[in-house]
Amino acid sequence: MAQRHREVRKDFSGGLNTRDRVSVLHESESADMRNIVVGKRGTIESRRGGVPVLNKPVTDPSSPGAMPPPVTSIYEYVDQGGGTHFLAFAGDSLKRLDVDEWSEVKGGFTEDTMLEFAVHPQQDKLLFVNGADGYFESNGVTAEQVNPYDPTLEEEGEIGQSTVPGNPKLIAYYDYRVWLANVTGFPDRIYLSVEDLNGNTLYNYFTSWSWLRATNKKGEYITALRAFGDRLLVFTRTTITAILPAEPFQIAQGSYIPPSYRMQVISYSVGAVSQRSIDVVGGNLIFMGVDGVYIFDGTNAPQQVSHRVGPTIKGVRRHYWDQVCAVAHDGKYYLSIPLEAGEW
């Protein structure tokens, strides 16, 4: 029996434009408008809108008359002293908001890359990567590349030389360690930081052996890392693997005990298309897979919850999958997906 399906597609390409002259506005733009919500019974009420954080571009255009570079990453870092640092990345520069000015935290990055952040609570540092320029640390005001730990000769012999994996795209903090994934030449590896001989877990001590491989024979690269509950979840586009602590190796007393973890396959058919599509709503993990949006409670198999918007999901070009992003607000999951270049 044929069934009728109606789908509403909202076009957010226009909207309020108070920058340009009225004569040059597109049909989908207005110089004077108000956001409203129309209820099921025709009631009308104000819809929470937005105002610019600062009415000036994060990074100025490179030449007069050119458009400012787009903002590709934002993050609010709260240090242990309670200081709040609102950060935005545009062009080749990471900036912070200083009342009425964007001040540079660090420049010289590869342009238009996407930064991924992780807070290290013990070190009171903000750590971040972008898949192109290395591994960085920040206090919210300045930033610099992380210097590899300088091990002693004894540590080099027992543990190994210190080296930071090349240009990781993903970062997470789990079980007191920093985890870096999808690095140059090894997109299916997850590197973990190790301890020194005194038992201190360091954020800048990685070795040639301190890595795990996503248990994925499909050859897919890692698309996301997310600490959830008592495990670290590793996503490819069509798989989910959990990393959990395991019993350490039994070696001679007094010797260095290497970190030991086990990997558990959660799903061999469902994964996440991007790190930024993952968020938590109501204690459940929600993310976008290749065929729709899924919810995962940490125990049972992920369940698809986007059946009614299937045609829209299928309209996402694979080229833009890594740009899919989401945010959880007021108990709801908001997903922004590019359908074509410049269309969201």
ABEGO torsion letter per residue (X at the ends): XBBBBBBBBBBAABEBBAABBAAABBAABBABBBBBBBBAAGBBBBBBBBBBABBBBABBBABBGBBBBBBABBBBBBBAAGBBBBBBBBEABBBBBBGABBBBABBGBBBGBBBBBBBBAAAGBBBBBAGAAEBBBBAGABBBBBBBBBBBAAAAAAAEBBBBBBGBABBBBBGGBBBBBGBBGBAABBBBBBBBAAGBBBAABBBAABBBBBBBAAGBBBABBBBBEABBBBBBAABBBBBBBBBBBBBBBGBBBBBBBBBBBABAABBBABAAABBBBGGBBBBBBAAEBBBBAGABBBBBAAAAAAAAAAABBAAAAAABBBBBBGGBBBBBBBABBGBX
